[in-house]
């Protein structure tokens, strides 16, 4: 397209909504009105349709009427030509400049339909670019709309709703069930669970008891809790993520599109040949003839047609392309950075091993643990219960149950006092026979105070993770693969070893992630793949950001593409689709321009008059578009499809 689909540039303008942490964005943040270019494109479509309809009118005068096209050229083409002239004065050359000159030439030659089509291409291309570049506002608005606008302050014996700007450090706030925590604080009353996956990337519900820290943006569970505010909203973790996102938007790298790079030299070539033909032939008609056949329609049409075809192919495979220009960039990425949880793993911790003490059997300890865990909301309780169901174990009755902070879950099963706790609760691990710690998550089962078993858990890697990573180098020329996670070192290194990644970064906050991704993107084109809200800033900093799954609207807003199906094979297909689109688009554009160059030579020599040149250009355009349409041809496997 003329002005191109979105560059990886900064979409935030002076009028774009920003966030300073003082409160939510307005409800209108991220909304927009149709741009001037959008209206021009729609007007051009209506004018062209009106002209085509007039051709079939019974009245000869109506059939010859050119007023719809003239209206398009004057009302739509005039502002576009004015913009192009301003860019010319700044020394900016591109394919759209030659298209603008061609509009003027088409008017001189009476080729109003051709000129109107070029107006449509110019306006439509700019409108699509502006649409793609407005994503930043929608991302920030989505983040802001997620945070509550009020807090429930406990004042004496009553609750009072106050605005976030009225919250002060030390205030006691109540968070109702399923509400989003508005500030960072410490639990003072109540117990329950909170989902902090937006920050940590972990899909688990974290148990909260008095003394536990909570983070703004965490989703409360099924019970109300009271917390003491430790940081103002402006200083909260959620505000920091908003600020990081804003910073990521304002420092996005600029990447010139293929069409712009090709158009720069093609424009100079076309103008030079036309001027030379006029100078040597002393005939202004040759100047017009050269420009008519030099109109860069193969460049304006072929690449957009290939992109539209690629978007269609991707959608049929459950891949949503949010920024069409990413299709030009993804196949050139030589660095791939993965988030861990939910991307390379399933995002569900599974019980992988039970290490029993000498006097206990695996089935017995699993029965006792599951019997207690049915009353727990601990992140690992579900995994123990699922393991018991798979073994067809009938749960035992529990006569009493309790959960004291620092002691874990305690209950009575028959005459035995059973406790599920952590390693630190065992007084003398070595004497008790507790096995050495290994990477991953674990809990310890004590029966009547004696060590009975250790339950070990892992968030298992996807079955296709290792094969996909091995595939990146040979098939996609990727020379660097990284694992970037907020998890603990042992768990991250365990997964990296399982899937074959050598470079790992663990315990990283969103701020750390964006710094790492930005540094890598500065060295080489970088693809970032993640699935959590905490990944959104890193996606913006990468050359291409891909959201994996449908876990977060915010992640989807920040991503260039969204892979709906939780399969790394779909990501592989996306890379292949981008490579095929780029190859077919370039074949069509360069092939069409090569034929146009031949035509320019004939027109410069006086062998191709303007009318014949216009017809020849239409044939070249049709050939370029037909070749670009190969992108939508069915293929049994896009990864094996030829270019």
N, C-alpha and C positions, 0 to 999 in steps of 0.2 A: 504494500500500500504506500501511498505517497508519503505521508508523515510517519508511517510505520506504526506497528503495534508497540505496546509499552516498552520503553527502555527500562533497564534496572537503574532508574534515577530516583531522585527524591520527589515523591508525589505530594508532600506536604507544602502548602503555600502559606502565605501570611494569613489567609482566611481559613485554613484548615484547622479543625479542632485539635487542641493539644491538651495535655494533662499535667498539672503541677502538683498533684497529690492532695489538693485542698478539697476535692469533692468530685462527684460524678460529672461527666459531660452532660450537656443538655440532651433532651430527647431527640433533637433534630440533628445531633452530631452524626456525621457520616452520610446524611442525606444530601441530595443534590438536585439541581434542576438540569433540564436538557441543555446542552451547550449549543452555541451558534452553529457549529459544524454539523451537529445532529439534525437540526432543523434544515440546514442547507441540503443534506443528504436526502432527507425525506421529500423536500421540495423538488429535488432533481428527479427522484423516482416518479413522483406524480407528473412532472413535466414530460418525462420520457414516455410514460404510459399514455398520457393525453395525446402526444404526437403520434404514437403507434395506433391509437384508437382512431384518430382522424384520418389515417391512411385508408381506412375501410369505409369512410363516409360516402354517401351517395353524391353529395354535392362536391363538385370539382374544386370549388373555391376553398372548401374546408379541407379537402385532401392536400391542398398545396399550402395550407396555413402553417407557418413556422413559428407563430407566436408562443406556443408552449416552450419550445426550445430556446427562443430568444429570451423569454422570461427567466429560464434557468441560467442562461449565460450572463445575463445582466444582474439579476438579484442574487444568484448563488455564486457565479464565477467572479463578479466584481470584487467582493470582499476577499475572496481567496487570492486573487491576483494582487490585491493591495498588500496582503500579508507576505506574499512571495517577493514583492518588490522591496519590502522592508528587510527581509532576510538577505536579499541580494546586496543591499547596501552594507550589511554587516559581514559580507564575504562568505555567506553560507551557501554552498552549492549541493544539490541533491537531485534525485530523479524527479521530485515534485517541481523543481524549478523548470526543467525542460517541459514537464506537463503543463505548467502555467503558460509558458511561451506557446505551446501547442494549442491551448485554448484560444489565445489571441489569433494565431494563424488560422485556426479552424473558422473563426468568425470572418476573417478576410477572405477565405476561400469559399465561404458559404457552407462549410461542413458542420452544420449546427448540431446534428445528432452526435457526431464524434466528440465535439466540444462538450456537450452535455454529459456524455458518459465519463469524460475525464473529470468534470466537475464532481460527479458522483464518487469517483474513485478517490479524489483528493479529500473531499469532505468526510466520506465514510471512513477512510483510513485514520484521519485525525480524531474522529469521534470515538473509534475503537481504542485508540491510544489513550485518550483522556479517560475513558471508562476504566481501562486497566490500571491507570495511575491513581485512581481514586480509592484503591483498595486500602491505603493507609488509614484514611478517615474511618472506614467501616471497621477496621481492626480495632482502633482505639475506642470507637463507640461501643463495640461488642464487649471489650474488656470493662469499660466503665459501667455499662448497663447491668453487668453481672453483680456489681457491688451494691449493697443496700444504700438507700439514701437517708435512712434514719436508724437510730439505735435506741434500745429500750433501757433507759437508765433507772437503776433502783435508788429511789429517794425515800428514805425512812421505810414505811411499810407499803409504798405504792410504786408502780412503774410509770415512768413518764417517757414519752417518745420525744427524742431530740434530734436535731440535724447533726450530721457528722462534724460540721465545723464547730459545734458546741461541745464535743467530747474533749475531756481533759485527762491527763495522766492521773491514775488513781481512782477514776470513776468506776463504779460497779455496774456492769451491763449484763443483761440477761439475753441469751441467745435461744430462741425458741426451736423446737424440733424442725429439722429440714431447712432452717434458715442459713444464710451465708454469714459467717462471722465478719463484722464490719471493721474490726481493729485487731492489732496484736495484743495479746494479754495472757494472763495466768488464771487457770481455773481456781475458784475459791469455794464453790458449792456445786454439787451434782457430779454425776459420772455418766459417761457414754462413749460415743465414738465420733470421729470427724474424718471426712475425706479431704486429704491435703494433696491429692494427686496433681492439681494444677501447678504446684510448686516443685514437689519432689519427684514427680513422674511415677511414683509407686501407686499401684491401683488398690492398695489396701486401706481399710478403715482403721484409723489409729485410735487406740483406747485412750480416753481422757479421764483423769481423776484429779482431785484437788492437788494443786501444785504443778500440773502439767501445763506446758506452754501451748498456746494456740496461735495460729497465724491468720491474718486477715485474708478473706477469700475462701477459707476452708468451709466445707458444707457440713453442718451439724447433723447428727444422727437422729434417733427417735426420742431423746430425752432433752429437756431444757437444762442448760448449765448457766452458772453465773461466773463471770470473769472480772478480773481487775485489769484496767487498761495500763499497759506498760509503755506504749508509744502512741503519739498522736497519729491520726489518719495520714497526715502528710509524710510521716516517717515510717509508715507501715510497710510490710513486705509487698503488699499488693501495689501500693503507690510506687515502690521501687521498680516493680515489673513494668508498670505503665511508663515510667520514665525511661527504662531501658528500651522499651518498644518504640517510644518516640525518638530516642537517639538512633535506634537502628534505622528508622524510616528516613531520618535526615542525613544519614551517611551511607546511603545505598550506592554501590558503585555504578558508574555510567558505562553502558556497553552499547556500542553502535550496532544497529541491525545490519544484516547482510544486504538488504535492499538499499540502504543508505550508502554503504560502501561501494556497491556496484554503481549506484546512480550518480555518485560524484564524478567519476571519470567518464561515464557515458554521457552525462550532460555536457561536459567540456568537449568531448569528441563530436557530439551532434552539432553544437554551435560552431565549432571550428570548421567542420566540413561544409556546413551551410554558408558560412561567411566566405570561405575559400571558393566555393562554387559561384557565388555572386560576384566575387572579385575577379576571378579568372574568366568567367563566362559573360560578364557584363549583363547579366540577366537576373532580375530580382525573382523571377518565377522559379529559378533553380533553388534559390534560398528557401522559398516556401515549400517546394517539393521535397527538399531534404528534411526540413523540420516535420513535415507531415509523416513521412515514413520513419522518422527518428523518434516519434512519440513513443515513450517507454511503456506502452501497454503490456508487453510481456512481463515487464518488471512490476507494473502496477497490478496486474491481474494474476499472473501465474503463482507467485508466492502466496498471496492471500487464498487462492483456490486450494493450493496444496495444504495450507494451514487449516482451512475449514474442513477439508477431507480428513486431515489427521485428527482434528477435534471429534469428528463423527466416529472415526475408527476407535479412538480412545474411549468415547462414551459407550460404545457397544461392548466394551470390555470392562465396564465399571470404573472408568477413570475420568474424573471431571477436570477439564483444563480451565483454570481460572485466569491465567495470564497466557494468551496464545504465544507471546514471544518466547516463553520458556522452551517451546518446541525447537527453537533455533539454538538454544544454549545447552540443553541437557546432554546432547550427544558429545559435546566438547568437554564435559566435566572430567577431570583426571583425578580429583580427590573426592572421596565419598565419606561422609561423616554420619554415623548412626547414633540415634538415641537407643537406650537399652530396653527399658520396660515397655512392653506392648508393641515394639517394633521388631527387634530380633527375638523377643520372647513372646509368650502368649499373654503375659500380664496377669497370670494366675499362679500363685505359689502352690506347688504340689509336694506332697509327702513322698520323699524319695528314699528314705532309709530310716530304719528303726534299729538302734543298737541297744540290746537288752543286757541287764546284769545277769550274773550266773544263775540266780534262782528264779528268773522270770522268763516266760514265754512270750513271743511276739504277739500272738493273738490275745493273750490276757492283758498285756499292757495297752494294746490298742483299744480293747473293750473298755478299760477303765478310763483312759484318756478321752475317748469319744463320749462316754457317759457324762463326764464333767463338761466337756466342751459344748454340749448341746445347750447349756445355759450361758454361754459366753459369746461376746461380740468381738473377741480378739481376732486380729487379721488371719491367724493360722487355724482358727477353730474350724472353718469350713473345710479346709484340706484334710484335717483329721477325721471329720465326720464323713467326707466322701470316701476316704480310704476304708473306713469301717463298713460303709454300705457296699463297697466293691467286694469286701470279704464276707458279706452276708452275716455280719456280727450283730447280734441282738444286744441293745444297750441295757445296762443294769440300772436299777432304781437308785437314785441318790437321795439320801435322807436329809442332808443339809448341804448348803452351798454358800460360799462367801468368796469375796475377792478384795483383799486388802492391798493398798499400794505397796509395792516392793516385795510382796509375798506371792503374787500370782493367784491362781484359782485353787481353792481348797474345798473339798467336799468329802462326805462319808459315803462309802459304798460297802454295805454290810458292816463288818467290824473294822474295816480298813479306813484309815485316814489318807486320802489321796490328794496330792498337791501337784499342780502343773506350774512350773516357774522357770526362771532363767538360771544360767550357769552361776551367776554371781550369788544366788541364794543358797548354794551348797557350801557349807562351812569349810570343809576340807576336801576339795574335788579329788585330789590324788588318792587319799585314803579311802574315800567313798567309792573309788573305782570308776570315776567319771572319765570317759575317753577324751582324748585331746580334741580341741576345737578344730574345725575344718571350715573352708569357705562356705558361705551360705547362711541361712537362718536355721534356728534350732530352738527347742524347748526341752526342759528336763522334767521327767516324771518321778516323783518321790512317793513311796508307799510306807506309811508309818514312819516317816522321816528318813527312810533308807533309799538310796539310789536304785531306781528300777529300770529306767530306759531313757535314752536320748532320741528325740524325734528330729530328723533333719529335713529341711525343705529347700527346694530350688524353684525359681521361676524358669521353667525349662525353655530352651531355645526352640524356635519353630523348626519344623522338620526340613524346611527348605533354606534355612539361614546359611548353613555352611556351603551348600552347593551354589547359592546365589553369590556369596562373597568370592568363592573360587572362580566364578564365571566372570567377575568384573574385569579382571586383568586381561585375559585372553580375548574376550569378545568386545569389551568397551574401552580398552586402552587406559583403564584406571590404574594408576601407579601408587596410590596411597589410600589406605582404608583406616578409619579411626573409629573408636567407640568412645562416646562422650556421655557421661551419666552423672546423676547426683547421688547414686548409691554408694555403699561402702566398698572399699578397695577389694576385699576378699571376694565379694559377690561379682564385681565387675570383671576381675581377672579370671574368675572361674568361667564366666560366660565367654570371655574373649578367647580363652583356650579351647572351649568347646566348638566355637564357630570359625576359628582360624584368623583372629585379628591380633596383630602384634602391638599396635599403639593404642593405649587406653588412657583415658582421663576420668577420674572418679571424684566423688564428693563435690561436684561443681554446681554452683548456683546459676540462675539464669544470666546474671551478669558475667560470670566466668565463661559460660557457654558462648555468649555473643562475642566475647573478646577472642576466644579460640577460633571460632568460625570466621570472624572478620580477618584474623591474621592469615588463616589458610586461604580464604578467598582472594586476598591480596597477592598471594603467590601464584595461584592457578585457579581455573574455574572449579567451583566446589558445589557438590550436591549434598544437601542436608535432608535426612529422613527422620521424622519423629511423629509423635502422636499426642503429646500433652500440651496443655496451655503454657507450661513452662518452656516449651520448645518454640513458641511463636516468635520471640525476638531473634533466635538463632536462624530460623527460616528466612526472616527478612534480611539478615546479614549475608546469607549464602548467595551464590550465583543463582542457584535454583533450590527452592524449598518444596518438599513434597510431604504432605500430611498423609499418614498411614491410618486408615480406618475412619470411623465417624464419631470418635469419642469426644470431640470438642469443636463447637462452632467457631471458637476463637482461633484454634489452630487452622481450621479450614480457611478462614478469612485471610490468615497470614500467608498461607501456602500458595505457590504457583500452580500446583495441581493437587488433587485429592484422590487417593486410591481407596475406593470404597470397600473393596474386598480385602480382608486381612490375609494377603498373600504376597510374598516378595516376588513371585513370578509375574504379578501384574506390574510391579515396578520395573522389572526387566523388560516387559513388553512396552512400557512407556518410553524407556530409553531407545528401544529399537524403532518405535513409531517416530520419535523425534529425529533419529538419524535418517530414516527413510524419507520423512517429509523434507528435511533439509536437502537431501540429494535430489529428489524429484523437483523441488522448487528451484534449485539452482540449475538443473538441467533445462527446465522450461524457460527460466529467465535468461540464462546465458545463451541458450540455443536461439531463442527468439531475438535477442539483441544481436547475435551474430548474423542472422538473416537480415535484420534491419540495417546493419552496417553494410552488407552487400547492396541492399536497396539504396542506401545513402550514396554509395559510389555510383550506381547507375543514374540516380537523380542528379548528382553533381555533374555528371557527364552529359546531361540533357537527354538521356535515353528513357527517363521515367518522369512523365509530367505529373503535376500534383494530383489529378483525379486518379490516374493509374497508381500513383504512390499510395493514395488512401485505400484503394482496393487491395493492393499488395499488403499493406499494413494489417488490414482486417484478416487476410488469410494467415499472416504470421501470428496474429493474436489468437485466432482459432486453433492453430497448431500448438501454441504454447499452453493454452488452457486445456486442450484435450490431453496433452501429456501430463499436466498437473492433476487432471482427474484420475490418473492411474492410482493416486493415493487412496481412493475409496474402493478400488477393485478388491473383491473378496480374496483373502488368503487363508489357507488352512492353518497356518501358524505365522503370525506377524514376525516372529523372530527368525524365521527361515525365508521370509519373502525376499525376493530379489529387488534390487533398486531399479 
